Amino acid sequence: MDVLYFAWLRERIGLPKERIDSRAATVSDLVEELRGREERYAAAFADLSAVRVAVDRELADFDAPLEGVREVAFFPPMTGG
């Protein structure tokens, strides 16, 4: 699947996008897998209350299933103005 990172997540991880082969069942499982890769991922996902997720371009929760998913995007909360 493609994993996309936006705003400060992209800055901390150093990539806007990457293709990942994962056996993660949920978004939470994917986050744990990413945290275990390197310190930069652990830093980016240290505070999940500051991270939102979209699965195949639909806002989702961290317990969303990943079976058949093509894209997961992580981004900070959106603000209005």
TAQUI-V548358 format. One record per residue. SS is DSSP state (h for helix, s for strand, l for the rest). PHI is phi in degrees with one decimal (NA if undefined). PSI is psi in degrees with one decimal (none if undefined). Layout:
# TAQUI-V548358
[[SS & PHI & PSI] [SS & PHI & PSI]]
This chain:
# TAQUI-V548358
[[l & NA & 157.4] [s & -88.9 & 136.1] [s & -119.0 & 124.0] [s & -110.8 & 143.8] [s & -125.8 & 134.3] [l & -123.0 & 155.5] [l & 56.6 & -132.2] [h & -67.5 & -22.7] [h & -64.2 & -44.0] [h & -61.6 & -41.5] [h & -64.0 & -43.3] [h & -69.8 & -39.2] [h & -81.6 & -30.6] [l & 89.0 & 10.7] [l & -139.7 & 143.2] [l & -84.4 & -24.1] [s & -162.5 & 147.9] [s & -152.2 & 154.3] [s & -96.6 & 127.9] [l & -124.8 & 132.9] [l & -95.2 & 115.3] [l & -135.6 & 149.3] [l & -103.3 & 12.4] [l & -61.0 & 135.7] [l & -86.4 & -29.4] [s & -134.0 & 169.9] [h & -59.9 & -41.0] [h & -58.7 & -41.8] [h & -62.4 & -40.5] [h & -63.4 & -43.6] [h & -59.8 & -44.2] [h & -62.4 & -40.0] [h & -62.8 & -43.5] [h & -66.3 & -43.0] [h & -56.4 & -34.4] [l & -77.7 & -10.4] [l & -69.2 & -58.9] [l & -153.6 & 164.4] [h & -60.4 & -35.6] [h & -62.0 & -35.8] [h & -71.7 & -41.9] [h & -59.4 & -41.2] [h & -66.5 & -42.4] [h & -64.5 & -36.3] [l & -105.8 & 23.3] [l & -66.7 & -36.4] [l & -123.5 & 92.8] [h & -69.6 & -14.6] [h & -68.1 & -16.4] [h & -101.9 & 14.4] [l & -128.2 & 137.2] [s & -114.8 & 162.9] [s & -138.8 & 146.0] [s & -126.4 & 137.2] [s & -115.3 & 120.3] [l & 47.4 & 46.7] [l & 68.1 & 19.4] [s & -120.1 & 131.9] [s & -55.2 & 139.7] [s & -144.2 & 169.3] [l & -96.9 & 168.0] [l & -71.4 & -12.7] [l & -93.5 & 8.2] [l & -64.1 & 137.3] [s & -72.3 & 152.0] [l & -109.4 & -0.5] [l & -60.1 & 124.0] [l & 78.1 & 2.3] [l & -75.2 & 139.5] [l & -100.8 & -25.6] [s & -147.3 & 135.5] [s & -126.5 & 130.0] [s & -121.1 & 135.7] [s & -114.7 & 135.9] [s & -156.8 & 160.6] [l & -74.6 & 163.8] [l & -57.4 & 144.5] [l & -86.0 & 145.0] [l & -118.6 & 152.3] [l & -107.2 & 172.8] [l & -164.5 & none]]
